[in-house]
Amino acid sequence: MLLRRSRAVLAALWGGFLLCIAGVAAPAAFAVLERAQAGLMVGRLFALEAQIAMAAALLLILMERRLARDTGSKNLSAEFFLPAGALFCTVAGYYALHPMMEAAKAGQGPWSFMTLHAFSFAFFGLKTLAVLALAWRTSSHIKV
């Protein structure tokens, strides 16, 4: 029971963190800072978010596998695939695309910065949806 609640709380906290970055922190930075400074600040936020995402996704996957083992289930569930998908979005959207975006800013590479930014934005959006779906699914399984 404690593991189920911990999983739900972690998913909810992670989802709230993603919404705060996308809905509050990034827009606020661009509203009050010069474009270059806002870009540096938001870049730092996304670097921190990527590290947190890696840890949260791995913890949630391990929690799900433990719960599946305890119940005798051999099947992989949505509670496994949602954090795994979020982990994939983090790796692809930040760790793969971010270096390419830096190169594009320097005029290198086949794709423009805006094209890469659009893909990065899409991965962040998909990750946010996956984490929010996980938070909803895990909270609906908890009996009060």
MOCORBEL-V634984 format. One record per pair of residues at least 12 apart in sequence whose ideal C-beta (glycine too) atoms are under 10 Angstrom apart, sorted by the first residue. I is the first residue (numbers start at 0). J is the second residue. Records with the same first field share a line. If there is no record, write none. Layout:
BEGIN
I = J  J
END
This chain:
BEGIN
0 = 141  142
2 = 62  63  65  66  69
3 = 62  66  78  137  138  140  141  142
4 = 137  138  140  141
5 = 58  59  62  137
6 = 58  59  61  62  63  65  66  78  82  133  134  136  137  138  140  141
7 = 62  133  134  135  136  137  138  139  140  141
8 = 134  137  138  141
9 = 54  55  56  58  59  62  82  130  133  134  137
10 = 55  58  59  62  78  81  82  85  129  130  131  132  133  134  135  136  137  138
11 = 130  131  133  134  135  137  138
12 = 51  55  130  134
13 = 48  51  52  54  55  56  58  59  82  85  126  127  130  131  133  134
14 = 55  85  126  127  128  129  130  131  132  133  134  135
15 = 130  131  134
16 = 47  48  51  52  55  127  130
17 = 48  51  52  55  85  123  124  126  127  128  129  130  131
18 = 127  130  131
19 = 44  48
20 = 41  44  45  47  48  51  123  127
21 = 44  48  120  123  124  127
22 = 127
24 = 40  41  44  45  48
25 = 37  38  40  41  44  45  123
26 = 41
27 = 40  41
28 = 40  41  42  43  44
29 = 41
38 = 104
42 = 97  100  101
45 = 89  92  93  97  119  123
46 = 93  97
48 = 89  93  123  126
49 = 89  90  92  93  94  97  123  126
50 = 89  93
51 = 89
52 = 82  85  86  88  89  90  92  93  123  126  130
53 = 85  86  89  90  93  94
55 = 82  85  86  89  130
56 = 81  82  83  84  85  86  87  88  89  90  126  129  130  133
57 = 82  83  86
58 = 82
59 = 78  79  81  82  83  85  86  130  133  137
60 = 78  79  80  81  82  83  85  86
61 = 82
62 = 78  79  82  137
63 = 75  76  77  78  79  80  81  82  83  133  137
64 = 78  79
66 = 78  79  137  140
67 = 79
76 = 136
77 = 129  132  133  136  137
78 = 132  133  136  137  140
79 = 133
80 = 129  133
81 = 126  128  129  130  131  132  133  134  135  136  137
82 = 126  129  130  133
83 = 129
84 = 125  126  128  129  130  132  133
85 = 122  125  126  127  128  129  130  131  132  133
86 = 126  129
87 = 122  125  126  129
88 = 119  121  122  123  124  125  126  127  128  129  130
89 = 122  123  126
90 = 122
91 = 118  119  121  122  125  126
92 = 118  119  120  121  122  123  124  125  126
93 = 119  122  123  126
95 = 115  118  119  122
96 = 110  115  116  118  119  120  121  122
97 = 115  119
98 = 115
99 = 112  114  115  118  119
100 = 112  113  114  115  116  118  119
101 = 115
102 = 115
103 = 115  116
END
